Amino acid sequence: MSYGYGARNWNNRFRQGKILGTNEPYAYGYHRANSDKIKVTYSEDIVKENPIQKSVRYAARLILGFDFIQVWRNRKEIANGTDVVWTYNESQTLGVMLLKKLFSLNKIKVIGQSVWLIDKWPKNKIRQMLYRWLLRDVDVLTFNSKVNSDIAKRMFPNNRIEFTKFGIRCDEMIPYSEKNTGNIIAVGNDRSRDWNTLAVCASHMKDEKFFLATQSASAIAIAGKHPNMIIAGLKTNDDMASFYDKAILVIVPLERNNYVSGLTVVEESGVMGVPCIVTDTGGLRDYFNDDMVYFVPPNDPEALRNAIKFLLDNQDKRAQMVKNIQDYMKNSLNSETYAKEYVDITMDLNRSYHWI
């Protein structure tokens, strides 16, 4: 229920190739849960926000810390005929819970996912009290990071907490292709990307070029100081596919975090058939092992440089890593398995509350 992720809006941009990366016709693949037992209905966006509407939404988000206006715009669909609401992040979860309390929608159950909540827990005492008041009645709190789900169990001892593994579309996978040369690429806009460590590494590997697909202001500034770090101006999904096709390695450099930063790019590199080096932080080992990706310690440019050199010189290792991660994702980590986790939790709530 974030603005821009409404069914029509997302699907139109998807069909036009404007959503970069390995994505779904509808956001995050929840539509895959549709069956004779469950009907999934997505939220919708205003076709085009005018400046006043946008200002009101932003002002409410500034005050509350989450986007209540987008939830409010979908209030009729939520209140009329909805049994359970699935959310993707804490902003949506908090917004739905505020709507529930305002309108006493006690029959509607909520499976509320959080992504950055633990890492960005507010310092403001009033906002802390508001969040705890809203979250205490969430039927199931889910986290894509086991690190965060373990922390949440201590923070919210009276809530049901579940660790759910997020997966992306694996309907078409590109098999590994042998490359003697290719680009070293890094992808992502996440605030936990460690561009500084990548820059130090690049400064000691002047014969290699590092291509960055990012809109991060800090990454762009850092790249401007290193001739062998190039910002790739990708505008369409065809551009992104070509970007991966020319790559020999994907680097996912990360600062320490708890919320599996970089997960989507690691999965995407697997789908695109390119081996991946990733910082060992944020709970990514709960998803992958050393046979699938090449882990390096945080804030260690020398370890990153050694990993790059090793994999550039070891084609068999690169090929085996791609095969291993693709086999794993095809069977155990994809948008189908992700949606199934929500179906299983929903049916468990059904047995508890008997509302389907």
C-alpha positions as semicolon CSV with decimal commas, in nm:
position;residue;x (nm);y (nm);z (nm)
1;M;0,000;0,000;0,000
2;S;0,279;0,240;-0,083
3;Y;0,205;0,508;-0,341
4;G;0,329;0,396;-0,682
5;Y;0,268;0,029;-0,605
6;G;-0,105;0,025;-0,680
7;A;-0,217;-0,250;-0,916
8;R;-0,290;-0,042;-1,229
9;N;-0,001;0,199;-1,178
10;W;0,258;-0,076;-1,121
11;N;0,129;-0,300;-1,401
12;N;0,133;-0,018;-1,655
13;R;0,493;0,071;-1,570
14;F;0,590;-0,297;-1,570
15;R;0,451;-0,353;-1,920
16;Q;0,633;-0,042;-2,041
17;G;0,963;-0,175;-1,902
18;K;0,999;0,119;-1,664
19;I;1,049;-0,085;-1,347
20;L;1,414;-0,188;-1,346
21;G;1,515;-0,534;-1,235
22;T;1,357;-0,876;-1,205
23;N;1,005;-0,776;-1,109
24;E;0,650;-0,901;-1,121
25;P;0,345;-0,780;-1,319
26;Y;0,207;-0,682;-0,977
27;A;0,427;-0,569;-0,691
28;Y;0,627;-0,840;-0,511
29;G;0,425;-1,127;-0,657
30;Y;0,149;-1,144;-0,396
31;H;-0,095;-1,208;-0,682
32;R;0,057;-1,556;-0,707
33;A;-0,142;-1,646;-0,396
34;N;-0,475;-1,626;-0,583
35;S;-0,663;-1,954;-0,568
36;D;-1,009;-2,093;-0,510
37;K;-0,954;-2,027;-0,138
38;I;-0,786;-1,687;-0,145
39;K;-0,858;-1,379;-0,355
40;V;-0,581;-1,119;-0,354
41;T;-0,679;-0,758;-0,423
42;Y;-0,410;-0,492;-0,452
43;S;-0,439;-0,134;-0,336
44;E;-0,477;0,137;-0,600
45;D;-0,317;0,477;-0,651
46;I;-0,468;0,807;-0,750
47;V;-0,398;0,815;-1,123
48;K;-0,193;1,130;-1,084
49;E;-0,147;1,323;-0,762
50;N;-0,185;1,697;-0,794
51;P;0,055;1,916;-0,592
52;I;-0,196;1,970;-0,310
53;Q;-0,271;1,598;-0,274
54;K;0,098;1,517;-0,272
55;S;0,172;1,788;-0,015
56;V;-0,100;1,660;0,218
57;R;0,030;1,303;0,192
58;Y;0,388;1,413;0,258
59;A;0,284;1,635;0,550
60;A;0,095;1,349;0,716
61;R;0,393;1,120;0,663
62;L;0,626;1,378;0,817
63;I;0,406;1,408;1,126
64;L;0,328;1,037;1,175
65;G;0,639;0,875;1,031
66;F;0,435;0,659;0,793
67;D;0,210;0,706;0,488
68;F;-0,139;0,705;0,633
69;I;-0,294;0,898;0,343
70;Q;-0,230;0,616;0,094
71;V;-0,402;0,375;0,333
72;W;-0,686;0,623;0,382
73;R;-0,742;0,642;0,006
74;N;-0,795;0,264;0,006
75;R;-1,013;0,261;0,319
76;K;-1,333;0,148;0,143
77;E;-1,165;-0,152;-0,015
78;I;-1,007;-0,244;0,319
79;A;-1,326;-0,202;0,523
80;N;-1,568;-0,370;0,281
81;G;-1,523;-0,744;0,241
82;T;-1,157;-0,774;0,340
83;D;-1,071;-1,057;0,578
84;V;-0,697;-1,006;0,607
85;V;-0,453;-0,736;0,498
86;W;-0,098;-0,822;0,391
87;T;0,152;-0,537;0,405
88;Y;0,504;-0,513;0,265
89;N;0,667;-0,270;0,508
90;E;0,615;-0,100;0,844
91;S;0,477;0,221;0,691
92;Q;0,190;0,023;0,543
93;T;0,148;-0,184;0,859
94;L;0,126;0,123;1,084
95;G;-0,114;0,294;0,845
96;V;-0,350;-0,004;0,830
97;M;-0,345;-0,042;1,208
98;L;-0,432;0,326;1,256
99;L;-0,724;0,283;1,015
100;K;-0,836;-0,026;1,206
101;K;-0,837;0,161;1,535
102;L;-1,011;0,470;1,397
103;F;-1,297;0,266;1,251
104;S;-1,297;-0,028;1,496
105;L;-1,233;-0,275;1,214
106;N;-1,168;-0,554;1,461
107;K;-1,273;-0,837;1,230
108;I;-0,999;-0,757;0,980
109;K;-0,677;-0,940;1,052
110;V;-0,337;-0,800;0,962
111;I;-0,017;-0,979;0,861
112;G;0,216;-0,684;0,892
113;Q;0,562;-0,703;0,743
114;S;0,842;-0,474;0,854
115;V;1,166;-0,409;0,668
116;W;1,347;-0,114;0,827
117;L;1,149;-0,085;1,152
118;I;1,411;-0,232;1,385
119;D;1,706;-0,055;1,221
120;K;1,515;0,276;1,216
121;W;1,328;0,249;1,545
122;P;1,234;0,611;1,628
123;K;1,422;0,799;1,899
124;N;1,124;1,026;1,963
125;K;0,941;0,895;2,272
126;I;0,597;1,003;2,152
127;R;0,645;0,828;1,821
128;Q;0,772;0,518;2,002
129;M;0,453;0,511;2,209
130;L;0,239;0,555;1,897
131;Y;0,416;0,272;1,715
132;R;0,390;0,033;2,010
133;W;0,021;0,114;2,052
134;L;-0,045;0,039;1,686
135;L;0,176;-0,269;1,657
136;R;0,060;-0,447;1,970
137;D;-0,262;-0,553;1,794
138;V;-0,106;-0,676;1,468
139;D;-0,206;-1,040;1,436
140;V;0,127;-1,150;1,290
141;L;0,442;-0,940;1,255
142;T;0,665;-1,071;0,978
143;F;1,028;-0,991;0,896
144;N;1,240;-1,086;0,595
145;S;1,544;-1,086;0,823
146;K;1,585;-1,349;1,093
147;V;1,815;-1,106;1,274
148;N;1,530;-0,858;1,295
149;S;1,268;-1,119;1,381
150;D;1,482;-1,231;1,676
151;I;1,517;-0,870;1,796
152;A;1,142;-0,815;1,747
153;K;1,061;-1,112;1,970
154;R;1,230;-0,926;2,254
155;M;1,075;-0,591;2,165
156;F;0,722;-0,727;2,117
157;P;0,699;-1,035;2,341
158;N;0,318;-1,051;2,316
159;N;0,306;-1,052;1,936
160;R;0,330;-1,347;1,705
161;I;0,654;-1,301;1,509
162;E;0,742;-1,487;1,189
163;F;1,056;-1,493;0,974
164;T;0,944;-1,502;0,610
165;K;1,196;-1,543;0,328
166;F;1,150;-1,293;0,047
167;G;1,200;-1,427;-0,303
168;I;1,177;-1,281;-0,654
169;R;1,042;-1,410;-0,985
170;C;1,238;-1,710;-1,111
171;D;1,013;-1,805;-1,404
172;E;1,296;-1,743;-1,650
173;M;1,657;-1,786;-1,544
174;I;1,956;-1,707;-1,760
175;P;2,211;-1,990;-1,742
176;Y;2,574;-1,912;-1,669
177;S;2,777;-1,829;-1,976
178;E;3,155;-1,851;-1,991
179;K;3,323;-1,510;-2,007
180;N;3,694;-1,442;-2,013
181;T;3,629;-1,072;-1,963
182;G;3,336;-0,860;-1,856
183;N;3,226;-0,570;-1,644
184;I;3,233;-0,570;-1,266
185;I;2,902;-0,419;-1,161
186;A;2,731;-0,298;-0,844
187;V;2,357;-0,237;-0,824
188;G;2,135;-0,065;-0,570
189;N;2,015;0,253;-0,402
190;D;1,980;0,119;-0,050
191;R;2,108;0,338;0,232
192;S;2,325;0,052;0,363
193;R;2,538;0,020;0,050
194;D;2,906;0,058;0,141
195;W;3,031;0,262;-0,153
196;N;3,337;0,376;0,042
197;T;3,478;0,024;0,078
198;L;3,410;-0,042;-0,289
199;A;3,591;0,282;-0,377
200;V;3,900;0,186;-0,175
201;C;3,900;-0,152;-0,346
202;A;3,865;0,012;-0,688
203;S;4,152;0,248;-0,614
204;H;4,379;-0,057;-0,578
205;M;4,247;-0,225;-0,893
206;K;4,303;0,046;-1,150
207;D;4,309;-0,201;-1,438
208;E;3,947;-0,296;-1,366
209;K;3,639;-0,084;-1,429
210;F;3,348;-0,082;-1,186
211;F;3,008;0,009;-1,329
212;L;2,745;0,128;-1,080
213;A;2,370;0,112;-1,145
214;T;2,250;0,349;-0,875
215;Q;2,080;0,681;-0,809
216;S;2,249;0,718;-0,471
217;A;2,390;1,069;-0,432
218;S;2,676;0,940;-0,216
219;A;2,768;0,676;-0,475
220;I;2,763;0,932;-0,754
221;A;2,984;1,167;-0,551
222;I;3,233;0,891;-0,468
223;A;3,242;0,766;-0,828
224;G;3,329;1,117;-0,942
225;K;3,659;1,089;-0,752
226;H;3,758;0,752;-0,902
227;P;3,814;0,726;-1,279
228;N;3,746;0,351;-1,283
229;M;3,406;0,385;-1,112
230;I;3,143;0,467;-1,376
231;I;2,777;0,547;-1,314
232;A;2,562;0,353;-1,562
233;G;2,262;0,554;-1,679
234;L;1,997;0,283;-1,703
235;K;1,646;0,395;-1,799
236;T;1,459;0,081;-1,904
237;N;1,451;-0,282;-1,808
238;D;1,614;-0,367;-2,140
239;D;1,904;-0,147;-2,029
240;M;1,923;-0,342;-1,704
241;A;1,920;-0,678;-1,885
242;S;2,204;-0,562;-2,110
243;F;2,391;-0,438;-1,802
244;Y;2,383;-0,785;-1,647
245;D;2,460;-0,953;-1,979
246;K;2,791;-0,766;-1,999
247;A;2,884;-0,842;-1,638
248;I;3,130;-1,102;-1,517
249;L;3,076;-1,027;-1,145
250;V;2,818;-0,851;-0,929
251;I;2,940;-0,678;-0,613
252;V;2,701;-0,604;-0,326
253;P;2,906;-0,399;-0,075
254;L;2,720;-0,339;0,252
255;E;2,749;-0,155;0,578
256;R;2,648;-0,347;0,888
257;N;2,268;-0,374;0,911
258;N;1,997;-0,605;1,040
259;Y;1,746;-0,606;0,755
260;V;1,907;-0,818;0,478
261;S;2,010;-0,516;0,273
262;G;2,115;-0,625;-0,075
263;L;1,896;-0,936;-0,075
264;T;1,705;-0,849;-0,392
265;V;2,023;-0,777;-0,589
266;V;2,184;-1,104;-0,475
267;E;1,874;-1,292;-0,591
268;E;1,860;-1,094;-0,913
269;S;2,223;-1,171;-0,992
270;G;2,137;-1,539;-0,952
271;V;1,842;-1,512;-1,190
272;M;2,059;-1,327;-1,443
273;G;2,333;-1,591;-1,426
274;V;2,609;-1,371;-1,284
275;P;2,812;-1,476;-0,975
276;C;2,789;-1,245;-0,677
277;I;3,025;-1,118;-0,406
278;V;2,836;-0,988;-0,104
279;T;2,923;-0,848;0,237
280;D;2,853;-1,096;0,516
281;T;2,604;-0,894;0,720
282;G;2,234;-0,833;0,775
283;G;2,131;-1,196;0,799
284;L;2,210;-1,288;0,439
285;R;2,359;-1,618;0,560
286;D;2,007;-1,718;0,658
287;Y;1,937;-1,717;0,283
288;F;2,261;-1,825;0,114
289;N;2,573;-2,030;0,182
290;D;2,931;-2,012;0,056
291;D;2,853;-2,241;-0,235
292;M;2,600;-1,990;-0,373
293;V;2,767;-1,652;-0,317
294;Y;3,113;-1,534;-0,217
295;F;3,094;-1,369;0,128
296;V;3,344;-1,106;0,240
297;P;3,364;-0,938;0,585
298;P;3,226;-0,586;0,634
299;N;3,444;-0,277;0,577
300;D;3,733;-0,482;0,437
301;P;3,845;-0,355;0,094
302;E;4,141;-0,595;0,089
303;A;3,913;-0,896;0,134
304;L;3,688;-0,761;-0,140
305;R;3,984;-0,714;-0,374
306;N;4,106;-1,071;-0,307
307;A;3,758;-1,209;-0,371
308;I;3,734;-1,026;-0,704
309;K;4,079;-1,147;-0,813
310;F;4,004;-1,505;-0,707
311;L;3,676;-1,525;-0,897
312;L;3,812;-1,352;-1,207
313;D;4,078;-1,623;-1,218
314;N;3,843;-1,912;-1,140
315;Q;3,578;-1,969;-1,404
316;D;3,476;-2,309;-1,265
317;K;3,398;-2,153;-0,928
318;R;3,190;-1,881;-1,094
319;A;2,993;-2,137;-1,292
320;Q;2,931;-2,359;-0,989
321;M;2,814;-2,066;-0,775
322;V;2,555;-1,970;-1,036
323;K;2,432;-2,328;-1,074
324;N;2,399;-2,368;-0,698
325;I;2,208;-2,047;-0,638
326;Q;1,979;-2,105;-0,935
327;D;1,894;-2,459;-0,824
328;Y;1,821;-2,331;-0,475
329;M;1,611;-2,035;-0,585
330;K;1,414;-2,235;-0,841
331;N;1,300;-2,480;-0,574
332;S;1,311;-2,295;-0,244
333;L;1,345;-1,917;-0,273
334;N;1,124;-1,730;-0,519
335;S;0,806;-1,527;-0,536
336;E;0,596;-1,845;-0,535
337;T;0,748;-1,968;-0,208
338;Y;0,721;-1,616;-0,064
339;A;0,350;-1,591;-0,145
340;K;0,296;-1,942;-0,008
341;E;0,434;-1,834;0,329
342;Y;0,162;-1,570;0,348
343;V;-0,102;-1,819;0,239
344;D;0,010;-2,060;0,514
345;I;-0,003;-1,787;0,780
346;T;-0,342;-1,672;0,650
347;M;-0,489;-2,021;0,662
348;D;-0,351;-2,059;1,014
349;L;-0,536;-1,741;1,111
350;N;-0,842;-1,886;0,943
351;R;-0,827;-2,191;1,168
352;S;-0,793;-1,962;1,470
353;Y;-1,065;-1,711;1,381
354;H;-1,293;-1,898;1,136
355;W;-1,358;-1,606;0,904
356;I;-1,306;-1,761;0,559
